[in-house]
Amino acid sequence: MRQAVLTTPGDIEIREIPMPAPLKPNEILLRIHRIGVCGSDIHVFHGKHPFVTKYPVIQGHEYSGEILQVGSAVTTVRPGMKATARPQVVCGKCAPCLRGQYNVCQNLTVQGFVANGSAQDYFVVTEDRIAAVPDSVSYEQAALIEPAAVGAHATRRAGPLTGKNVVVAGSGTIGNLIAQFAIARGAKKVLMTTAKSDFRLSVARQCGIAETANLSTESFPDAVKRVFGSEGFQVGIEAAGAQGAVTDLIAGVENGGTVIIVGVFEENPVVNMGFLGEHELNVLGSMMYRHEDYEEAVHFIADGRIQTTPLITSHFPFDKYLDAYHFIEKEGHKSLKVMIDVADN
Amino acid sequence: MRQAVLTEPYNVILRDVPPPHELKPNEILLKIHRVGVCGSDVHMYYGKHPFANTYPMVQGHEYGGEIVRVGSAVTDFRPGMKATARPHLVCGHCAPCLRGQYNVCQNLKVEGCAGPEGSAQEYFIIPQDRAVHIPDSMTYDQVAMIEPIAVGAHSTRRPGSLVGKNVVVTGAGTIGNLVAQFAVARGAKKVLITDLVDGKLDIARQCGIHESANTGKETLADAAKRAFGSEGFQVGFEAVGAQPALTDLIAGVENGGTVVIIGVYVRNPVVNMGFLGEHELNVVGSMMYRHEDYLEAVDWTANGIIKTAPLISRHFPFEQYHDAYKFIEAHSDQAVKVMIDVAEN
């Protein structure tokens, strides 16, 4: 079978490797159909990911496929079903795992970063990490379950959003899906901000995110006032990984409010920490997702509450994997989710 | 009556002012016995407080006194009782006030800090709703410590239950010490307190705090290993307001753990925000206290759970108010709590 290998920063090779080994009892063999290229994949491609320092890497943690075979102990899924799986390999023994917070397992490895990912024709996953997908959901939509689960998790971290005003800083795939989840969870109003392109804000509006602001033409306080009036906002979600966004959210959120950190920061920001203390703000990290987030992402995509189609801006065949990265390098401002078509349908 | 005034940075004078006005129905007239000098008072004295920077200012928000008279509607307090009061003036109608989080009222004013005058005078009027009963068995020194004790009470509520958790408190001044004592009292498994001054760590041990480390001589990582072994720590309290303490706590706390921000920062720190996100840390501010914290501070001090005597470094008579600041300036390493004896007993 074919496998895409990021041999060294800046280079991807397609090579032939043997088929996966026979399944263990708890394992499932997937025929991979779609792989989404994630911003963190690009960080790794550029050799700038904070934790991924060893190459070669087999990428691919956003994917969908068809179940071909199941191990003897697998009971929840059968061949012929569509599926995806969480890429988290956890120890099960550390304190976070023991309290159920395995997404921050002290010994976490993530497939597609340190462990091998799904950038190949066939891929073996374990039953505990699988999420079955209804037939009505396309393989493209199913490949967006992973980033949608990031949105599901991040919007849980702030507690109930019902009746609250929410600002999402960042208009990429993650920011978009977070904003959609905030709306789906009953936020009163959601404002998405970007320091980048109007293109992404137009995609946001196609996804039902009505309120947007381009901070290159409107100040953050002005946008907040325009959208929320005197109510302000109670929750901010940082999905840009940028100093300006952190500063705006911390300065702007209501006293006692919450800022969720989702973005990856290439440079550490300065924080007005005394202000954070004196205003009793909560700055909370959000790491990937847990299984319930995957399940919720599947449900919300299947029933149309989360829109994925406007996010998918281009496709590349598997053999052109490297071209997809070059395209993102050149056209990133005009693209959101780039899909690799591993299988044709 | 006599009143101490910080006329401008580095200058405190005593002056005669008319006695307080006639009491309104809900008011209580206190004869002030003790005023404690707080770190934030010292920031103001140096002209370096981030927001309390209006002069002249009558300081004094940590105090104990005797009730001299009560207004016609005061039912719970009688002349002759000991009392203190919260220094908050809140609006009662902003969103934080309406949800009971009035300690971060959007229009908060603090007596003795920014705007309204404090208790650095012979007589002081407090309203019944902010006053707390003090048992006769407590000394006026203890009463004047209720305010910082309430800071300890409040901040140790912010991370949720501490039972069975290992806790690090950075900073062994008055606030750090009292936070650590509260962490012990709330059932933390082990509490490690750090400072750069051995004398403050000695005081911490006299107050029953389990473990201490001078982080000028031992890294926090080493000290945490010595104190907690492989268990690590789940909660950190930053009571210094300094970059290295914050950096150590964020880097060291268990994945999914909590760092509570209490310190006042003269300079904004840099935060490893991607790490905070990826490890799902909670960095939460803690602002002063609410009334329940005052009540708990009184109870726990009265019954000996919270110790205050080892913290009091020195007393100055009221007429030597300025000398107290000069003493603190000259002994900034060693001085912990300095008391102004407004009345003699």
Contacts between the chains, C-beta under 8 A, distances in Angstrom:
chain1	res1	chain2	res2	distance
A	50	B	274	5.8
A	50	B	275	8.0
A	50	B	278	8.0
A	51	B	278	7.9
A	94	B	255	7.8
A	95	B	231	7.9
A	95	B	232	7.6
A	95	B	234	7.6
A	95	B	254	6.0
A	96	B	254	7.0
A	96	B	255	4.9
A	96	B	256	5.0
A	99	B	256	7.7
A	101	B	255	7.4
A	101	B	256	4.7
A	101	B	280	7.0
A	103	B	280	6.9
A	104	B	255	3.8
A	104	B	256	4.9
A	104	B	278	7.8
A	104	B	279	5.5
A	104	B	280	4.6
A	105	B	255	7.4
A	106	B	254	7.6
A	106	B	255	5.6
A	157	B	280	7.7
A	231	B	95	7.9
A	232	B	95	7.7
A	234	B	95	7.6
A	241	B	274	7.2
A	246	B	273	6.6
A	254	B	95	5.9
A	254	B	96	7.0
A	254	B	106	7.5
A	255	B	94	7.9
A	255	B	96	4.9
A	255	B	101	7.4
A	255	B	104	3.8
A	255	B	105	7.4
A	255	B	106	5.6
A	256	B	96	4.9
A	256	B	99	7.7
A	256	B	101	4.7
A	256	B	104	4.9
A	261	B	273	5.9
A	261	B	276	5.7
A	261	B	277	3.9
A	262	B	277	6.2
A	263	B	273	7.9
A	263	B	274	7.6
A	263	B	277	6.9
A	264	B	274	5.4
A	264	B	277	7.5
A	265	B	273	4.8
A	265	B	274	4.1
A	265	B	277	7.8
A	268	B	270	4.9
A	268	B	271	6.2
A	268	B	272	5.3
A	268	B	273	6.1
A	268	B	274	7.5
A	269	B	270	7.1
A	269	B	271	6.3
A	269	B	273	5.3
A	270	B	268	5.0
A	270	B	269	7.1
A	270	B	270	5.3
A	270	B	271	7.6
A	271	B	268	6.2
A	271	B	269	6.3
A	271	B	270	7.6
A	271	B	271	4.7
A	271	B	273	7.6
A	272	B	268	5.3
A	273	B	241	7.9
A	273	B	246	6.7
A	273	B	261	5.9
A	273	B	263	7.8
A	273	B	265	4.9
A	273	B	268	6.1
A	273	B	269	5.3
A	273	B	271	7.5
A	274	B	50	5.5
A	274	B	241	6.9
A	274	B	263	7.5
A	274	B	264	5.3
A	274	B	265	4.0
A	274	B	268	7.5
A	275	B	50	7.8
A	276	B	261	5.7
A	276	B	283	7.2
A	276	B	285	4.7
A	277	B	261	3.9
A	277	B	262	6.2
A	277	B	263	6.9
A	277	B	264	7.5
A	277	B	265	7.9
A	277	B	285	4.0
A	277	B	286	6.4
A	277	B	287	6.7
A	278	B	51	7.9
A	278	B	104	7.8
A	278	B	285	6.6
A	278	B	287	5.3
A	279	B	104	5.5
A	279	B	285	6.0
A	279	B	287	6.7
A	280	B	101	7.0
A	280	B	103	6.9
A	280	B	104	4.6
A	280	B	158	7.8
A	280	B	284	7.3
A	280	B	285	4.4
A	280	B	286	6.4
A	280	B	287	4.4
A	281	B	284	7.3
A	281	B	285	5.0
A	282	B	282	6.6
A	282	B	283	7.7
A	282	B	284	4.8
A	282	B	285	7.5
A	283	B	276	7.2
A	283	B	282	7.7
A	283	B	283	4.4
A	283	B	284	7.3
A	284	B	280	7.4
A	284	B	281	7.5
A	284	B	282	5.0
A	284	B	283	7.5
A	284	B	284	8.0
A	285	B	276	4.7
A	285	B	277	4.0
A	285	B	278	6.7
A	285	B	279	6.1
A	285	B	280	4.4
A	285	B	281	4.9
A	285	B	282	7.5
A	286	B	277	6.4
A	286	B	280	6.3
A	287	B	277	6.7
A	287	B	278	5.4
A	287	B	279	6.7
A	287	B	280	4.4
